[in-house]
């Protein structure tokens, strides 16, 4: 009877995708696939109002549903840390990536599930640009984080490129006239031109380059690659159109397919893109600005720019769940500024805010990119150190203690006390936090400027 029930369940689950017995066994024995992304690449994958969403996330959910793949998505602070997680097999997949020779050494890549065109963004006073050759002797702002910079440098070495840290910075330079144009993916251009009110910018042309969105998979999961490829081949045109409409049509962006058809049936050089319909009234403007502020305030501490307690709680639960499933070790450092009330009373709250900001900078300079740093509350900070045992965490705390006590704070000598603990099977969620907190207070009671663990 049990075998019959399992057989029926298997038929129902895999009816849409034809899997081999080996592939079905992989799905059955890997019930908690670990997905990882930055949550900072809108509109492909981004964290908004407490929800991970975007084009790549919708495709990943669709693909997973077709093969009955159970997963959990983790949010990492930056793209380099995502790559490290896949490279070191701490995570299994990331929902969107391009193939590069370096990444192929440690990861597998699915068939492309979608293709997006790179477009040229300029001020809206610029006419249609039929070719990148027309940008000769013009300054082009390009983000260093994306592969398009290397593509443009190799194919068009005569273009004057201004490197930037992000697409927002590139658009800002075009807006201010510091650059003539920037190049980015069409959905990204749509998102930022509508969300961030770059009212004097528009898309003025397309490039011959496109981005093939693929799922990147850890190197040793060849069976999962085969399964995902079958699911991608099973995606219908209607499903693709629905995702495209959700994230592009509804974002005030021109129909990309229609744009291509116009190019095909035209003589290829005369095409004027219509300006975007942007919000005009002060009421809508205020609402957009309010939503942007709410998004930032929901995840970051206003004074220090570090993660707030909500995000710390979220990441702490993630790492506790990961430990219970996979025994992945992690440690936590609680730190508190010694005699902070006295500092405020003596030098004023403005100097106290300065101290908090300086210590935040010291912490960020002393930890790894994969570590999660936040302001727990008041003068308390928390650092979550993934894949870190107690001895290593204590070394980090001692390094921070030394850096802070020798730092020039202009008017006074500042020290901090530290509590350190590593999660284990004996802890509950609340008991673990209590344990780290007790170590911090022990450091305080023993004279401060100490590390207790």
FENLIN-V995425 format. One record per residue. PHI is phi in whole degrees, 0 to 359 (999 if undefined). PSI is psi in whole degrees, 0 to 359 (none if undefined). D_FIRST is the distance of its C-alpha to the first C-alpha in whole Angstrom. Layout:
# FENLIN-V995425
PHI_PSI_D_FIRST, PHI_PSI_D_FIRST
This chain:
# FENLIN-V995425
999_315_0, 299_319_4, 295_323_5, 293_317_5, 298_315_6, 297_321_9, 297_315_10, 297_318_11, 299_317_12, 295_319_14, 297_317_15, 295_316_17, 292_323_18, 247_23_20, 294_329_21, 273_340_25, 230_128_25, 275_102_24, 256_151_23, 283_163_23, 304_323_20, 295_319_23, 291_320_23, 297_322_20, 295_323_19, 299_313_23, 300_317_22, 295_323_19, 267_356_21, 236_79_24, 273_356_23, 224_66_27, 295_133_29, 262_112_33, 263_143_35, 222_141_38, 206_170_41, 276_330_45, 71_20_45, 231_16_48, 242_77_48, 286_144_49, 262_24_47, 279_313_45, 205_113_43, 207_154_45, 262_116_45, 219_130_46, 52_40_46, 77_10_43, 232_134_41, 277_123_40, 212_176_41, 134_176_42, 299_310_42, 295_324_40, 293_319_38, 297_319_37, 295_318_36, 298_317_34, 296_320_32, 295_313_32, 299_315_31, 298_320_28, 294_329_27, 290_335_26, 243_10_24, 56_42_22, 271_122_25, 268_137_25, 209_169_29, 221_130_32, 264_128_35, 256_147_38, 250_119_42, 258_157_44, 291_334_48, 206_168_49, 294_322_48, 300_321_49, 290_329_47, 297_313_44, 299_321_45, 297_321_45, 297_317_42, 290_316_40, 300_318_43, 267_8_42, 62_25_38, 280_335_38, 233_162_36, 258_321_34, 216_156_36, 232_137_38, 286_348_38, 210_131_42, 196_155_44, 259_153_46, 282_132_46, 227_155_49, 304_322_50, 294_316_50, 290_330_47, 296_341_45, 289_334_46, 232_7_43, 214_161_41, 253_155_39, 229_135_40, 285_173_37, 298_153_39, 295_133_41, 264_347_39, 198_155_43, 233_133_46, 234_139_49, 274_143_53, 278_133_55, 239_162_58, 257_126_62, 249_130_63, 223_183_66, 293_153_69, 284_2_69, 272_352_72, 275_138_71, 285_177_71, 301_135_68, 253_105_68, 283_342_67, 205_152_66, 295_341_66, 297_335_69, 287_352_71, 266_8_70, 300_137_73, 70_10_75, 255_149_73, 277_128_71, 242_119_67, 273_124_65, 226_138_62, 286_133_59, 292_342_59, 284_342_55, 247_153_54, 291_342_54, 300_329_56, 299_312_59, 295_323_59, 298_311_59, 295_318_62, 299_321_64, 284_319_63, 275_329_64, 228_69_66, 296_343_68, 276_353_71, 284_141_70, 272_104_71, 263_133_67, 255_110_67, 291_140_64, 229_170_63, 271_341_60, 200_167_58, 294_325_58, 300_317_59, 295_321_62, 298_313_63, 296_323_63, 296_321_65, 294_322_68, 293_317_68, 301_318_68, 276_355_71, 85_7_73, 284_341_72, 223_152_70, 280_324_70, 205_166_66, 224_163_63, 234_129_60, 206_174_56, 289_147_53, 302_316_53, 294_327_51, 294_316_52, 301_315_56, 302_314_55, 298_309_53, 287_324_56, 294_328_59, 272_320_57, 282_320_56, 257_11_59, 56_46_62, 279_74_63, 294_339_65, 260_15_68, 244_157_65, 204_170_63, 274_123_62, 249_0_65, 175_170_63, 243_159_60, 255_168_60, 282_3_58, 258_145_56, 226_162_52, 247_119_49, 267_110_46, 283_124_43, 229_162_41, 266_128_38, 264_134_39, 232_144_36, 303_149_37, 300_327_38, 269_9_35, 252_59_32, 297_323_33, 298_319_29, 295_322_29, 301_312_33, 299_318_31, 296_313_28, 296_320_31, 299_321_33, 294_321_30, 294_321_30, 297_317_34, 296_339_34, 272_353_32, 289_127_34, 276_161_36, 298_324_39, 298_318_39, 295_320_37, 296_317_40, 296_320_42, 299_317_41, 293_317_41, 298_316_44, 297_319_46, 299_320_44, 255_345_46, 243_304_49, 302_317_50, 281_0_50, 252_26_52, 61_36_55, 250_142_55, 297_150_56, 296_111_53, 294_321_53, 293_320_52, 295_323_55, 299_319_57, 294_317_56, 298_320_57, 298_321_60, 295_320_61, 293_319_60, 271_348_62, 272_175_65, 284_1_68, 90_0_66, 232_344_68, 244_108_69, 206_127_66, 246_122_67, 278_139_64, 287_147_64, 293_151_64, 289_147_61, 277_107_62, 256_154_62, 297_133_62, 249_330_66, 278_153_66, 297_330_67, 296_313_64, 291_322_61, 300_314_63, 296_324_63, 293_319_59, 297_313_58, 297_322_60, 295_319_59, 294_322_55, 296_319_56, 295_318_57, 298_321_54, 298_316_52, 291_316_54, 295_334_55, 290_339_51, 238_344_50, 231_152_54, 281_131_56, 297_317_60, 285_310_62, 267_340_61, 79_2_58, 279_169_55, 299_149_52, 269_181_52, 296_326_50, 301_314_47, 289_324_46, 298_315_47, 300_317_44, 299_311_42, 291_326_42, 297_316_42, 296_321_39, 301_313_37, 289_327_39, 295_316_37, 297_320_34, 293_323_34, 296_316_35, 293_332_32, 273_316_30, 238_2_32, 59_32_35, 284_115_38, 290_147_41, 207_154_43, 234_163_46, 228_137_48, 247_125_52, 258_132_54, 224_149_57, 221_136_60, 286_127_64, 290_135_66, 53_42_69, 293_324_68, 299_320_69, 296_323_72, 298_314_72, 297_317_72, 293_324_75, 278_314_77, 250_352_77, 98_158_75, 291_333_72, 296_318_72, 292_325_73, 299_319_70, 296_322_68, 298_317_69, 298_316_68, 300_318_64, 293_318_65, 296_316_66, 295_324_64, 300_318_61, 295_319_62, 299_316_63, 300_312_59, 298_328_58, 282_345_60, 258_349_59, 249_171_55, 278_165_53, 296_329_52, 281_347_48, 284_150_49, 249_120_49, 243_134_52, 207_165_53, 267_116_55, 286_326_53, 156_141_56, 59_238_60, 257_18_61, 259_141_58, 233_151_56, 236_139_52, 235_122_51, 260_123_48, 247_98_47, 295_150_44, 51_43_43, 228_126_46, 272_172_47, 302_314_49, 301_317_52, 292_321_52, 295_322_52, 296_321_55, 299_320_57, 297_316_56, 297_318_57, 295_323_60, 296_316_61, 297_317_61, 303_314_63, 294_317_66, 298_319_66, 288_316_66, 289_343_69, 257_1_71, 282_144_71, 275_105_74, 263_24_73, 72_299_77, 253_341_78, 204_171_76, 265_126_74, 245_138_70, 228_167_67, 225_155_64, 250_149_62, 228_140_58, 239_133_55, 230_138_52, 208_154_49, 246_137_46, 288_141_42, 214_178_40, 298_338_37, 283_346_39, 269_143_40, 265_172_39, 302_308_40, 289_325_43, 294_325_44, 294_313_44, 299_319_47, 297_322_48, 295_315_49, 295_321_50, 296_321_53, 296_322_54, 294_323_55, 296_314_57, 291_332_59, 295_318_59, 298_322_61, 295_315_63, 290_337_64, 271_11_65, 117_1_68, 71_174_66, 52_47_66, 223_163_63, 241_120_59, 242_141_57, 212_none_54
